[in-house]
């Protein structure tokens, strides 16, 4: 499956509300950097808990999308 829309999946690594291991099993189309991002030590709402950790990740994603590197074929 493919999609023209790049997708970034970012969650807190200590999230107790969702099964984080499930995300590793999903076959995402056009997943950014080809992987699912977990922010260590953060819970269900990293955007609320630690903007200083989430913001750089989102900025990299947006920069990669803008430059055309936002596909699952691109890895750092």
N, CA, C and O atoms as a MOPAC input file, in Angstrom:
PM7 MOZYME 1SCF
protein

 N      0.84800 1    -1.16700 1     0.00000 1
 C      0.00000 1     0.00000 1     0.00000 1
 C      0.89600 1     1.23200 1     0.00000 1
 O      1.92800 1     1.25600 1     0.67100 1
 N      0.50200 1     2.24700 1    -0.74900 1
 C      1.26500 1     3.48800 1    -0.75000 1
 C      0.30900 1     4.66400 1    -0.64800 1
 O     -0.89400 1     4.54500 1    -0.88000 1
 N      0.88300 1     5.78900 1    -0.29600 1
 C      0.10800 1     7.00800 1    -0.14500 1
 C      0.99200 1     8.17400 1    -0.52300 1
 O      2.18000 1     8.17100 1    -0.20100 1
 N      0.44300 1     9.17900 1    -1.20000 1
 C      1.25000 1    10.35200 1    -1.51500 1
 C      1.45300 1    11.25900 1    -0.30200 1
 O      2.23200 1    12.21100 1    -0.36100 1
 N      0.76600 1    10.97200 1     0.77900 1
 C      0.82700 1    11.82200 1     1.96600 1
 C      1.79800 1    11.22100 1     2.97900 1
 O      1.55300 1    10.12500 1     3.48300 1
 N      2.90500 1    11.92000 1     3.29000 1
 C      3.82800 1    11.43100 1     4.31300 1
 C      3.14800 1    11.41000 1     5.68800 1
 O      2.32200 1    12.26800 1     5.99800 1
 N      3.50700 1    10.42600 1     6.49200 1
 C      2.89100 1    10.25100 1     7.79700 1
 C      3.96100 1    10.13600 1     8.86900 1
 O      4.88600 1     9.33300 1     8.74600 1
 N      3.83700 1    10.93800 1     9.91900 1
 C      4.70700 1    10.82000 1    11.08200 1
 C      3.86800 1    10.28400 1    12.23800 1
 O      2.83400 1    10.85600 1    12.58100 1
 N      4.31800 1     9.18600 1    12.83400 1
 C      3.64400 1     8.61900 1    13.99600 1
 C      4.59200 1     8.81800 1    15.18400 1
 O      5.67800 1     8.23900 1    15.22900 1
 N      4.16400 1     9.64200 1    16.13800 1
 C      4.99700 1     9.99900 1    17.28600 1
 C      4.15000 1     9.88400 1    18.55200 1
 O      3.10000 1    10.51700 1    18.66700 1
 N      4.61300 1     9.07800 1    19.49200 1
 C      3.92700 1     8.92500 1    20.77300 1
 C      4.93400 1     8.94200 1    21.90400 1
 O      6.13500 1     8.78000 1    21.69100 1
 N      4.42500 1     9.13900 1    23.10800 1
 C      5.27000 1     9.04100 1    24.29000 1
 C      5.59100 1     7.58400 1    24.58400 1
 O      4.70600 1     6.72900 1    24.53700 1
 N      6.84000 1     7.30000 1    24.88400 1
 C      7.27400 1     5.93100 1    25.13200 1
 C      6.72100 1     5.32600 1    26.41200 1
 O      6.75800 1     4.10800 1    26.58600 1
 N      6.20400 1     6.16700 1    27.31700 1
 C      5.63500 1     5.67000 1    28.57700 1
 C      4.10500 1     5.80000 1    28.58200 1
 O      3.48400 1     5.84400 1    29.64400 1
 N      3.51400 1     5.85900 1    27.40000 1
 C      2.05400 1     5.98500 1    27.28200 1
 C      1.39200 1     4.73900 1    27.84000 1
 O      1.68300 1     3.63100 1    27.39100 1
 N      0.50900 1     4.90300 1    28.80800 1
 C     -0.20500 1     3.77300 1    29.41900 1
 C     -1.61200 1     3.59300 1    28.85700 1
 O     -2.30800 1     2.64100 1    29.21200 1
 N     -2.03100 1     4.50300 1    27.98400 1
 C     -3.40100 1     4.43500 1    27.46600 1
 C     -3.51800 1     3.65500 1    26.16200 1
 O     -4.61000 1     3.21900 1    25.79700 1
 N     -2.41300 1     3.47900 1    25.46600 1
 C     -2.46300 1     2.72800 1    24.20900 1
 C     -1.40000 1     1.63200 1    24.24500 1
 O     -0.42000 1     1.72600 1    24.98400 1
 N     -1.60500 1     0.60600 1    23.44600 1
 C     -0.64300 1    -0.48700 1    23.32500 1
 C      0.41600 1    -0.05900 1    22.31100 1
 O      0.20800 1    -0.18200 1    21.10400 1
 N      1.53800 1     0.43600 1    22.79400 1
 C      2.58500 1     0.95500 1    21.91100 1
 C      3.16000 1    -0.11500 1    20.99500 1
 O      3.54500 1     0.18500 1    19.86500 1
 N      3.22600 1    -1.34600 1    21.45900 1
 C      3.76400 1    -2.41800 1    20.61800 1
 C      2.90700 1    -2.64500 1    19.38500 1
 O      3.40600 1    -3.09900 1    18.35500 1
 N      1.62900 1    -2.33400 1    19.48000 1
 C      0.74600 1    -2.48400 1    18.32000 1
 C      1.21000 1    -1.60000 1    17.16700 1
 O      1.15900 1    -2.01800 1    16.01000 1
 N      1.65300 1    -0.41000 1    17.46100 1
 C      2.07500 1     0.51500 1    16.40200 1
 C      3.23100 1    -0.05400 1    15.58200 1
 O      3.36000 1     0.25300 1    14.39800 1
 N      4.06200 1    -0.87300 1    16.19900 1
 C      5.17600 1    -1.48600 1    15.49100 1
 C      4.72100 1    -2.53200 1    14.48000 1
 O      5.49200 1    -2.90700 1    13.59700 1
 N      3.48700 1    -3.00600 1    14.59500 1
 C      2.99200 1    -4.06000 1    13.70500 1
 C      2.18800 1    -3.52900 1    12.52900 1
 O      1.87800 1    -4.28300 1    11.60700 1
 N      1.84600 1    -2.25200 1    12.54200 1
 C      1.01300 1    -1.67700 1    11.48900 1
 C      1.86400 1    -1.37100 1    10.25500 1
 O      2.94800 1    -0.79800 1    10.36300 1
 N      1.36500 1    -1.75400 1     9.09700 1
 C      2.05400 1    -1.47800 1     7.83200 1
 C      1.59800 1    -0.11200 1     7.31900 1
 O      0.68200 1    -0.01100 1     6.50300 1
 N      2.25000 1     0.92000 1     7.81100 1
 C      1.89200 1     2.28000 1     7.41000 1
 C      2.34700 1     2.55400 1     5.98100 1
 O      3.40900 1     2.09600 1     5.55900 1
 N      1.54000 1     3.30000 1     5.24800 1
 C      1.93500 1     3.76000 1     3.92200 1
 C      2.69900 1     5.07400 1     4.06800 1
 O      2.24300 1     5.99000 1     4.75200 1
 N      3.84400 1     5.16100 1     3.43300 1
 C      4.64500 1     6.38200 1     3.38400 1
 C      5.02100 1     6.90500 1     4.77900 1
 O      4.90300 1     8.09800 1     5.06100 1
 N      5.46700 1     6.00600 1     5.62700 1
 C      5.84800 1     6.35500 1     6.99200 1
 C      7.17600 1     7.10800 1     6.99500 1
 O      8.16600 1     6.63700 1     6.43500 1
 N      7.18900 1     8.26800 1     7.62100 1
 C      8.38000 1     9.11800 1     7.69200 1
 C      9.54400 1     8.35700 1     8.30800 1
 O      9.41300 1     7.75400 1     9.37300 1
 N     10.66800 1     8.39400 1     7.63500 1
 C     11.90300 1     7.72100 1     8.02500 1
 C     11.73200 1     6.21000 1     8.16000 1
 O     12.63100 1     5.52400 1     8.64600 1
 N     10.59500 1     5.69700 1     7.73500 1
 C     10.36300 1     4.26200 1     7.77300 1
 C     10.21100 1     3.69400 1     9.16500 1
 O     10.34500 1     2.48600 1     9.36400 1
 N      9.92600 1     4.57200 1    10.15100 1
 C      9.77800 1     4.06600 1    11.51300 1
 C      8.79700 1     4.88600 1    12.32800 1
 O      8.45100 1     6.02100 1    11.99900 1
 N      8.37300 1     4.25600 1    13.39700 1
 C      7.44900 1     4.84800 1    14.35700 1
 C      8.28900 1     5.45400 1    15.47800 1
 O      9.15400 1     4.77900 1    16.03800 1
 N      8.04200 1     6.71100 1    15.80700 1
 C      8.85700 1     7.43200 1    16.78500 1
 C      8.22700 1     7.40900 1    18.17600 1
 O      7.05500 1     7.74500 1    18.34300 1
 N      9.01900 1     7.01000 1    19.17200 1
 C      8.59800 1     7.04300 1    20.57400 1
 C      9.51300 1     8.00500 1    21.32100 1
 O     10.73700 1     7.93100 1    21.21500 1
 N      8.90400 1     8.89800 1    22.07000 1
 C      9.67400 1     9.84300 1    22.87100 1
 C      9.81600 1     9.26600 1    24.27100 1
 O      8.84200 1     9.14700 1    25.01400 1
 N     11.02900 1     8.91600 1    24.61100 1
 C     11.33000 1     8.22000 1    25.85800 1
 C     10.85000 1     8.97900 1    27.08800 1
 O     11.05800 1    10.18600 1    27.21700 1
 N     10.20000 1     8.24100 1    27.99300 1
 C      9.78900 1     8.79700 1    29.27900 1
 C      8.54400 1     9.66100 1    29.25100 1
 O      8.10700 1    10.14400 1    30.29600 1
 N      7.96600 1     9.86600 1    28.08200 1
 C      6.76700 1    10.71300 1    27.98700 1
 C      5.52000 1     9.85300 1    27.90000 1
 O      5.55900 1     8.72900 1    27.40000 1
 N      4.41500 1    10.39400 1    28.39200 1
 C      3.15400 1     9.66600 1    28.42200 1
 C      2.29400 1     9.90300 1    27.20000 1
 O      2.79700 1    10.09400 1    26.09300 1
 N      0.99300 1     9.88900 1    27.41600 1
 C      0.00800 1     9.93300 1    26.33800 1
 C     -0.03600 1    11.26000 1    25.58200 1
 O     -0.48300 1    11.29100 1    24.43600 1
 N      0.40400 1    12.33100 1    26.18000 1
 C      0.28600 1    13.64500 1    25.53800 1
 C      1.63200 1    14.37500 1    25.51000 1
 O      1.80900 1    15.36200 1    26.22400 1
 N      2.58500 1    13.90300 1    24.69400 1
 C      3.88800 1    14.56300 1    24.65900 1
 C      3.80700 1    16.02100 1    24.21300 1
 O      4.65000 1    16.83500 1    24.59100 1
 N      2.79900 1    16.34800 1    23.41500 1
 C      2.61300 1    17.73600 1    22.98900 1
 C      2.30200 1    18.64200 1    24.17100 1
 O      2.54600 1    19.84700 1    24.11400 1
 N      1.76800 1    18.07000 1    25.23200 1
 C      1.42200 1    18.82200 1    26.43800 1
 C      2.53900 1    18.73100 1    27.47800 1
 O      2.88600 1    19.71900 1    28.12500 1
 N      3.09000 1    17.53500 1    27.62300 1
 C      4.09900 1    17.26100 1    28.64600 1
 C      5.45700 1    17.89000 1    28.34600 1
 O      6.11100 1    18.43100 1    29.23800 1
 N      5.87000 1    17.81400 1    27.09400 1
 C      7.24600 1    18.21000 1    26.77100 1
 C      7.34000 1    18.74500 1    25.34700 1
 O      7.89100 1    18.09700 1    24.45700 1
 N      6.79700 1    19.92300 1    25.15200 1
 C      6.85100 1    20.53200 1    23.82100 1
 C      8.28600 1    20.65300 1    23.32700 1
 O      8.54100 1    20.57200 1    22.12500 1
 N      9.22400 1    20.84700 1    24.25200 1
 C     10.62500 1    21.01700 1    23.86600 1
 C     11.22000 1    19.73900 1    23.26900 1
 O     12.23100 1    19.80600 1    22.57000 1
 N     10.61900 1    18.59000 1    23.52700 1
 C     11.07600 1    17.34100 1    22.91800 1
 C     10.30600 1    17.01800 1    21.64300 1
 O     10.87200 1    16.48400 1    20.68900 1
 N      9.04100 1    17.33700 1    21.62800 1
 C      8.21300 1    17.02800 1    20.46200 1
 C      8.46100 1    18.00000 1    19.31400 1
 O      8.50900 1    17.58400 1    18.15600 1
 N      8.61700 1    19.27000 1    19.61100 1
 C      8.74600 1    20.28500 1    18.56200 1
 C      9.88000 1    20.00000 1    17.58500 1
 O      9.65600 1    20.11000 1    16.37900 1
 N     11.08300 1    19.64000 1    18.02900 1
 C     12.14500 1    19.35300 1    17.05200 1
 C     11.82300 1    18.17400 1    16.12700 1
 O     12.21300 1    18.17300 1    14.95900 1
 N     11.12100 1    17.18400 1    16.64600 1
 C     10.72700 1    16.04100 1    15.82300 1
 C      9.76200 1    16.50400 1    14.73800 1
 O      9.92400 1    16.16200 1    13.56600 1
 N      8.76500 1    17.28000 1    15.13200 1
 C      7.79600 1    17.78500 1    14.14800 1
 C      8.44700 1    18.74000 1    13.15000 1
 O      8.08900 1    18.74200 1    11.97200 1
 N      9.38800 1    19.54200 1    13.60800 1
 C     10.09500 1    20.44300 1    12.69400 1
 C     10.90000 1    19.66300 1    11.65500 1
 O     10.92500 1    20.03200 1    10.48100 1
 N     11.56200 1    18.57700 1    12.09100 1
 C     12.31000 1    17.73300 1    11.13800 1
 C     11.35900 1    17.09400 1    10.12400 1
 O     11.65200 1    17.03900 1     8.92900 1
 N     10.21600 1    16.61300 1    10.62000 1
 C      9.23200 1    16.01700 1     9.71700 1
 C      8.76900 1    17.03300 1     8.68000 1
 O      8.75500 1    16.73600 1     7.48600 1
 N      8.39200 1    18.22200 1     9.12000 1
 C      7.91300 1    19.23800 1     8.18500 1
 C      9.00100 1    19.66000 1     7.19400 1
 O      8.72000 1    19.88200 1     6.01600 1
 N     10.22800 1    19.76700 1     7.67000 1
 C     11.34400 1    20.11600 1     6.78200 1
 C     11.54700 1    19.01100 1     5.73800 1
 O     11.76000 1    19.30200 1     4.56100 1
 N     11.48100 1    17.75200 1     6.16500 1
 C     11.63800 1    16.64700 1     5.22200 1
 C     10.51100 1    16.60500 1     4.20200 1
 O     10.74400 1    16.32900 1     3.02500 1
 N      9.30200 1    16.87600 1     4.64400 1
 C      8.16800 1    16.90700 1     3.71400 1
 C      8.35800 1    18.04700 1     2.71600 1
 O      8.14600 1    17.87300 1     1.51600 1
 N      8.75200 1    19.19300 1     3.21200 1
 C      8.94200 1    20.36800 1     2.35500 1
 C     10.03000 1    20.13200 1     1.30300 1
 O      9.90700 1    20.59700 1     0.17000 1
 N     11.08100 1    19.42000 1     1.67000 1
 C     12.18900 1    19.17600 1     0.74700 1
 C     12.00600 1    17.90000 1    -0.06600 1
 O     12.86400 1    17.55100 1    -0.87600 1
 N     10.89000 1    17.20300 1     0.14800 1
 C     10.61700 1    15.99100 1    -0.60500 1
 C     11.25700 1    14.74500 1    -0.03600 1
 O     11.25800 1    13.69900 1    -0.68500 1
 N     11.80400 1    14.83700 1     1.16900 1
 C     12.43600 1    13.67300 1     1.78700 1
 C     11.49900 1    13.00700 1     2.78600 1
 O     11.95400 1    12.20600 1     3.60200 1
 N     10.20900 1    13.31300 1     2.74800 1
 C      9.27600 1    12.81500 1     3.73700 1
 C      8.67500 1    11.46900 1     3.44100 1
 O      7.60400 1    11.15200 1     3.95900 1
 N      9.33200 1    10.65200 1     2.61400 1
 C      8.77200 1     9.33900 1     2.29600 1
 C      9.41700 1     8.26800 1     3.15300 1
 O     10.40700 1     8.52000 1     3.83900 1
 N      8.85900 1     7.08900 1     3.11000 1
 C      9.40200 1     5.99300 1     3.90100 1
 C     10.72500 1     5.47700 1     3.33400 1
 O     11.34300 1     4.59400 1     3.93000 1
 N     11.16200 1     6.00300 1     2.21000 1
 C     12.43500 1     5.60100 1     1.63900 1
 C     13.59000 1     6.39700 1     2.21100 1
 O     14.75100 1     6.04300 1     2.00900 1
 N     13.28300 1     7.46600 1     2.91900 1
 C     14.31700 1     8.30800 1     3.50200 1
 C     14.56800 1     7.92900 1     4.94200 1
 O     13.63200 1     7.83700 1     5.73600 1
 N     15.81100 1     7.71000 1     5.28100 1
 C     16.17700 1     7.43900 1     6.68200 1
 C     17.43200 1     8.22600 1     6.99800 1
 O     18.33400 1     8.32000 1     6.16600 1
 N     17.49700 1     8.80200 1     8.21100 1
 C     18.69700 1     9.53800 1     8.63600 1
 C     19.89100 1     8.61700 1     8.68700 1
 O     20.99200 1     9.05300 1     9.02300 1

